[in-house]
Amino acid sequence: MAQVLPAQADIARPLHYEQVAETKHDLDWADLVTIDLSKFDFPNGKEELAKQLFNAIQQIGFFYIINFGLSQQEVDNQFAIGKEFFNLSTAEKLKYRADLENGGYNGYKPLGLREIVPGKFDNTEIYNIPKFIPEYTRPHPEVIKEHWPEIEKFGQHINDEIVRKLLVLFALILELPEDYFLDRHRYTEKSDCHLRYMKYHHRAPEENQELGNVWVKGHTDFGSVTLLFRQPVAALQVRTPQETWKWVKPYPGSITVNIADSLSFLTNGFLKSSIHRVVAPPPDQEHLDRIGVLYFVRPEDKLPLIPVESPVLQRLGLKETDPSDNGEIVTAGEWVKARVAGNVSGKNGSRDAGDHEVIKGKKAKYYD
């Protein structure tokens, strides 16, 4: 069901967005698997894709998808909407501030909210749009309301035609019924799935040097998977099993997908929650702001984050253990809210490398 918004403009203003050129620098790119979603509905197609993913996701937790049913124009339109939002005055954007201190992520996250090293603050602005169901109806600025039908269509396509297929593939990998994860990610139920517009403001070279060229420390994401639509400004790096950092290449027509904490908890670490960070772009792009369009997939809030009963996990010695062995049971909703609130306050250690408790004995780790 769609959110009900105040009266929308009959005709949305046409917006334009032109992606910048990729870097000319020869960077140390990660070698990631590419999944062609157009094969999903072929005879035995999803089974073949699951086999292709099986080894990759145990190693690094990152992969690409292509042929996902959205044109480049449809994707660029979302970048244009995000850019228009960030061009609003700070006073206007702050009217839609998210309740970050209490773990609420929907709405606006201001620039420079978090101190990342003494005297230096983050360079990101974020606007999160929750699932299009009545429970998440909230005010939005005019630029969002004006393009609401387009935004909603985009978000619904991601859920129905991309997320659905990925969740089926994960179930097949674990030798579970195809709808196993679908039943725990129902669109009509409360969860923190959201579409995100994001802006990294460029920094001066001397400021990057002070920060060791790292904008966001190595971390894992909170939910099930994160979808990053192609962003040509090179800044994303993934940590390999060999504990090195490699750049993630922005291939045309692709979405970069990374597995996140919830799937790792649900599989006792079999599905790897990928470790990634954001660094200063190479010299030919360091003067550019970095606009992003992302989609975050999270399980239903009430889902306990305990390992599933899977034949694969049993064979690997990762079968379900007594939850009391690792402290109290944490639900998906509790985990997300605690990580969001902890990131804002710094109490979860996001400023420092190492393991830091988030909630009920469960920890998150940050990397330089």
C-alpha positions as CSV (number, residue, x, y, z in Angstrom):
1,M,0.0,0.0,0.0
2,A,1.2,3.5,-0.8
3,Q,1.9,6.2,1.6
4,V,-0.7,9.0,1.6
5,L,0.9,12.3,1.1
6,P,-0.4,15.9,1.0
7,A,-1.5,17.2,-2.4
8,Q,1.2,16.6,-5.0
9,A,2.0,18.7,-8.0
10,D,0.1,17.5,-11.1
11,I,3.3,17.8,-13.2
12,A,6.7,17.3,-11.7
13,R,9.5,19.6,-12.8
14,P,11.9,17.8,-15.2
15,L,15.2,17.2,-13.6
16,H,18.5,16.4,-15.2
17,Y,21.6,14.5,-13.9
18,E,24.7,13.7,-15.7
19,Q,27.1,11.2,-14.2
20,V,30.7,12.3,-14.0
21,A,33.5,10.6,-15.8
22,E,35.3,7.7,-14.1
23,T,38.8,8.1,-12.7
24,K,41.6,7.6,-15.1
25,H,43.8,6.2,-12.4
26,D,44.7,2.5,-12.4
27,L,43.4,1.5,-9.0
28,D,43.7,-1.9,-7.3
29,W,40.1,-3.1,-8.1
30,A,38.4,-6.0,-6.3
31,D,37.6,-9.0,-8.4
32,L,33.9,-9.5,-7.7
33,V,31.3,-11.9,-9.1
34,T,28.6,-10.4,-11.4
35,I,25.1,-11.9,-11.2
36,D,22.8,-11.5,-14.3
37,L,19.3,-11.2,-12.8
38,S,17.8,-11.7,-16.3
39,K,18.6,-15.4,-15.9
40,F,16.5,-15.7,-12.8
41,D,13.3,-16.8,-14.6
42,F,15.0,-19.1,-17.1
43,P,14.6,-22.9,-16.6
44,N,17.0,-23.7,-13.7
45,G,18.2,-20.1,-13.9
46,K,17.9,-19.2,-10.2
47,E,19.6,-22.5,-9.2
48,E,22.5,-21.6,-11.5
49,L,22.7,-18.1,-10.0
50,A,22.7,-19.5,-6.5
51,K,25.6,-21.8,-7.4
52,Q,27.5,-18.8,-8.8
53,L,27.0,-16.9,-5.6
54,F,27.7,-19.7,-3.2
55,N,31.5,-19.4,-3.0
56,A,31.7,-15.6,-3.6
57,I,29.5,-14.6,-0.7
58,Q,31.4,-16.7,1.8
59,Q,34.7,-14.9,0.9
60,I,34.0,-11.2,0.7
61,G,30.2,-10.5,0.9
62,F,30.3,-8.2,-2.1
63,F,29.0,-8.8,-5.7
64,Y,27.5,-7.0,-8.7
65,I,24.1,-7.5,-10.3
66,I,23.2,-6.5,-13.8
67,N,20.0,-6.6,-15.9
68,F,17.8,-5.6,-12.9
69,G,14.9,-4.0,-14.9
70,L,15.7,-0.3,-14.4
71,S,17.0,1.9,-17.2
72,Q,19.9,4.3,-16.7
73,Q,17.5,7.2,-17.1
74,E,15.3,5.9,-14.3
75,V,18.4,5.6,-12.1
76,D,19.8,9.0,-13.1
77,N,16.4,10.6,-12.3
78,Q,16.8,9.4,-8.7
79,F,20.3,11.0,-8.5
80,A,18.7,14.2,-9.8
81,I,16.1,14.1,-7.1
82,G,18.7,13.6,-4.4
83,K,20.9,16.4,-5.8
84,E,17.9,18.8,-5.7
85,F,17.1,17.8,-2.1
86,F,20.7,18.5,-1.0
87,N,20.6,21.9,-2.7
88,L,17.9,23.0,-0.3
89,S,18.8,25.4,2.5
90,T,20.0,23.8,5.7
91,A,17.0,25.4,7.5
92,E,14.6,23.7,5.1
93,K,16.3,20.3,5.3
94,L,16.4,20.4,9.1
95,K,12.6,20.5,9.2
96,Y,12.8,16.8,8.2
97,R,15.5,15.7,10.6
98,A,15.5,12.0,11.5
99,D,15.2,11.0,15.2
100,L,18.8,9.7,15.0
101,E,19.6,9.9,18.7
102,N,16.8,7.4,19.4
103,G,17.7,5.1,16.5
104,G,15.3,6.5,14.0
105,Y,16.8,6.7,10.5
106,N,14.0,8.0,8.3
107,G,14.3,11.6,7.2
108,Y,17.4,13.9,7.1
109,K,20.8,13.3,8.7
110,P,22.7,16.6,8.8
111,L,26.2,17.3,7.7
112,G,28.9,17.1,10.3
113,L,26.9,15.3,13.0
114,R,29.6,12.9,14.1
115,E,33.1,13.6,15.2
116,I,35.3,11.1,13.5
117,V,38.6,12.3,14.9
118,P,39.1,15.0,17.4
119,G,38.1,18.3,15.8
120,K,37.0,16.7,12.5
121,F,33.4,15.8,11.6
122,D,31.8,13.6,9.0
123,N,31.3,15.0,5.5
124,T,27.9,13.2,4.7
125,E,24.3,14.3,4.3
126,I,21.6,11.7,4.1
127,Y,17.9,11.6,3.3
128,N,16.1,8.3,3.9
129,I,12.7,7.5,2.6
130,P,11.1,4.5,4.3
131,K,8.9,1.8,2.8
132,F,5.7,2.9,1.1
133,I,3.2,1.6,3.7
134,P,0.9,3.7,5.9
135,E,2.9,3.0,9.1
136,Y,5.7,5.1,7.7
137,T,3.8,8.1,6.5
138,R,5.8,11.2,7.3
139,P,6.3,14.8,6.1
140,H,8.6,15.3,3.1
141,P,9.9,18.5,1.4
142,E,8.3,19.7,-1.8
143,V,11.0,18.3,-4.1
144,I,10.3,14.8,-2.8
145,K,6.5,15.2,-2.9
146,E,6.7,16.6,-6.4
147,H,8.4,13.4,-7.6
148,W,6.6,11.0,-5.3
149,P,5.0,8.7,-7.9
150,E,8.4,8.2,-9.6
151,I,10.2,7.6,-6.2
152,E,7.5,5.1,-5.1
153,K,7.7,3.2,-8.4
154,F,11.5,3.0,-8.2
155,G,11.4,1.7,-4.6
156,Q,8.7,-0.8,-5.3
157,H,10.6,-2.2,-8.3
158,I,13.7,-2.6,-6.1
159,N,11.6,-4.6,-3.6
160,D,9.6,-6.6,-6.0
161,E,12.1,-7.3,-8.8
162,I,15.5,-7.2,-7.2
163,V,15.3,-7.8,-3.4
164,R,12.8,-10.7,-3.9
165,K,15.2,-12.5,-6.3
166,L,18.2,-12.0,-4.1
167,L,16.3,-13.4,-1.0
168,V,15.3,-16.4,-3.0
169,L,18.9,-17.0,-4.1
170,F,20.1,-16.8,-0.5
171,A,17.5,-19.4,0.5
172,L,18.5,-21.7,-2.2
173,I,22.2,-21.4,-1.2
174,L,21.2,-22.5,2.3
175,E,18.9,-25.3,1.0
176,L,15.9,-23.7,2.5
177,P,12.4,-23.2,0.9
178,E,12.5,-20.5,-1.7
179,D,10.2,-18.3,0.4
180,Y,12.1,-18.7,3.7
181,F,13.7,-15.2,3.7
182,L,10.8,-13.6,1.8
183,D,8.6,-14.6,4.8
184,R,10.9,-12.7,7.1
185,H,11.2,-9.6,4.9
186,R,7.5,-9.0,4.2
187,Y,7.0,-5.5,2.7
188,T,3.7,-5.0,4.6
189,E,5.4,-5.5,8.0
190,K,7.4,-3.0,10.0
191,S,11.1,-3.0,9.2
192,D,13.7,-0.3,8.5
193,C,14.0,-0.9,4.7
194,H,14.6,2.5,3.0
195,L,15.7,4.3,-0.1
196,R,18.6,6.7,0.5
197,Y,20.0,9.8,-1.1
198,M,23.5,10.5,0.1
199,K,26.0,13.2,-0.4
200,Y,29.7,13.1,0.5
201,H,31.1,16.6,0.4
202,H,34.6,16.7,-1.0
203,R,37.5,17.7,1.3
204,A,40.6,19.7,0.6
205,P,43.7,17.6,-0.1
206,E,45.3,18.7,3.2
207,E,42.2,17.8,5.1
208,N,42.2,14.3,3.5
209,Q,45.8,13.9,4.5
210,E,45.0,14.8,8.1
211,L,42.4,12.0,8.1
212,G,44.7,9.4,6.5
213,N,42.5,9.7,3.4
214,V,39.7,7.8,5.2
215,W,36.2,9.3,5.3
216,V,34.3,6.5,6.9
217,K,36.1,3.7,8.8
218,G,35.8,0.1,7.8
219,H,32.4,-1.2,9.0
220,T,29.6,-3.6,8.2
221,D,26.0,-2.5,7.4
222,F,23.1,-3.2,9.8
223,G,20.5,-5.1,7.8
224,S,20.3,-7.9,5.3
225,V,21.7,-6.4,2.1
226,T,22.6,-3.0,0.8
227,L,22.2,-2.0,-2.9
228,L,24.5,0.8,-4.2
229,F,23.5,2.2,-7.6
230,R,26.5,2.9,-9.8
231,Q,28.5,5.9,-8.4
232,P,31.4,6.9,-10.7
233,V,33.3,8.8,-8.0
234,A,35.7,6.1,-6.8
235,A,35.7,6.0,-3.0
236,L,34.3,2.7,-1.9
237,Q,36.8,0.0,-0.8
238,V,36.2,-3.6,0.4
239,R,38.3,-5.5,2.9
240,T,39.4,-8.8,1.4
241,P,39.9,-12.1,3.3
242,Q,43.6,-11.4,3.1
243,E,42.9,-8.2,5.2
244,T,43.8,-5.8,2.4
245,W,41.7,-3.0,1.0
246,K,40.6,-3.0,-2.7
247,W,38.6,-0.5,-4.6
248,V,35.1,-1.4,-5.8
249,K,34.8,-0.5,-9.5
250,P,31.6,1.4,-10.6
251,Y,30.7,-0.8,-13.7
252,P,28.1,0.8,-16.0
253,G,24.7,-0.7,-15.7
254,S,25.4,-2.4,-12.4
255,I,24.4,-2.3,-8.8
256,T,26.9,-3.2,-6.1
257,V,25.4,-5.4,-3.5
258,N,26.9,-6.2,-0.1
259,I,25.6,-8.6,2.6
260,A,25.0,-7.1,6.0
261,D,24.8,-8.0,9.7
262,S,21.4,-9.6,9.9
263,L,22.1,-12.3,7.3
264,S,25.4,-12.9,9.0
265,F,23.7,-13.4,12.4
266,L,21.0,-15.6,10.8
267,T,23.6,-17.9,9.2
268,N,26.2,-17.9,12.0
269,G,28.7,-16.1,9.8
270,F,28.2,-18.3,6.7
271,L,27.0,-15.3,4.7
272,K,29.7,-12.8,5.3
273,S,28.7,-9.3,6.4
274,S,31.0,-7.4,4.2
275,I,33.6,-5.0,5.6
276,H,33.9,-1.8,3.6
277,R,35.0,1.8,4.0
278,V,34.9,5.1,2.1
279,V,38.1,6.9,1.3
280,A,39.1,10.1,-0.5
281,P,38.8,9.7,-4.2
282,P,41.8,9.6,-6.5
283,P,43.4,13.0,-7.5
284,D,41.4,13.5,-10.7
285,Q,38.1,13.2,-8.7
286,E,39.1,14.7,-5.3
287,H,37.3,18.0,-6.1
288,L,34.0,16.3,-6.7
289,D,31.1,15.8,-4.3
290,R,29.8,12.2,-4.3
291,I,26.1,11.8,-4.7
292,G,24.7,8.3,-4.0
293,V,21.5,6.4,-4.4
294,L,21.2,3.3,-2.2
295,Y,18.6,0.9,-1.0
296,F,18.9,-0.8,2.4
297,V,17.1,-4.1,3.0
298,R,16.3,-5.1,6.6
299,P,14.3,-7.9,8.1
300,E,11.1,-7.4,9.9
301,D,11.7,-5.6,13.2
302,K,10.5,-8.5,15.4
303,L,12.7,-11.2,13.8
304,P,15.1,-12.8,16.4
305,L,18.7,-12.7,15.0
306,I,19.5,-16.4,15.8
307,P,20.9,-18.9,13.2
308,V,18.4,-20.6,11.0
309,E,18.1,-24.4,10.8
310,S,19.7,-25.1,7.5
311,P,21.2,-28.3,6.1
312,V,24.2,-26.3,4.9
313,L,24.9,-24.8,8.3
314,Q,24.6,-28.2,9.9
315,R,27.1,-29.8,7.5
316,L,29.5,-26.9,8.2
317,G,29.1,-27.1,12.0
318,L,27.2,-23.8,12.0
319,K,23.8,-25.2,13.1
320,E,21.7,-23.3,15.6
321,T,23.1,-23.0,19.1
322,D,21.5,-22.2,22.4
323,P,20.9,-18.4,22.3
324,S,21.8,-18.2,26.0
325,D,25.4,-19.1,24.9
326,N,25.8,-15.6,23.5
327,G,23.7,-13.6,25.8
328,E,20.1,-12.3,25.3
329,I,18.3,-12.6,21.9
330,V,18.4,-9.4,19.9
331,T,15.7,-8.7,17.3
332,A,16.5,-7.1,13.9
333,G,14.7,-3.9,14.9
334,E,16.7,-3.6,18.2
335,W,20.0,-4.2,16.4
336,V,19.3,-1.4,13.8
337,K,18.2,1.1,16.3
338,A,21.1,0.5,18.6
339,R,23.6,0.8,15.8
340,V,22.1,4.0,14.5
341,A,21.9,5.6,18.0
342,G,25.4,4.4,18.8
343,N,26.9,5.8,15.6
344,V,25.4,9.2,16.4
345,S,26.6,9.3,20.0
346,G,29.9,7.5,19.3
347,K,29.1,5.2,22.2
348,N,29.5,2.1,20.0
349,G,33.1,2.9,19.2
350,S,32.5,3.8,15.6
351,R,35.3,6.4,16.0
352,D,37.9,3.7,16.9
353,A,39.0,0.5,15.4
354,G,38.2,-2.8,17.2
355,D,35.3,-4.6,18.7
356,H,32.6,-2.6,20.5
357,E,29.5,-3.8,22.2
358,V,26.3,-2.5,20.6
359,I,23.4,-4.2,22.5
360,K,22.9,-7.2,24.8
361,G,26.5,-8.5,24.3
362,K,26.4,-8.4,20.5
363,K,29.3,-6.4,19.0
364,A,30.2,-4.5,15.9
365,K,33.8,-4.1,14.7
366,Y,35.4,-1.1,13.1
367,Y,38.5,-1.0,11.0
368,D,41.1,1.6,10.1
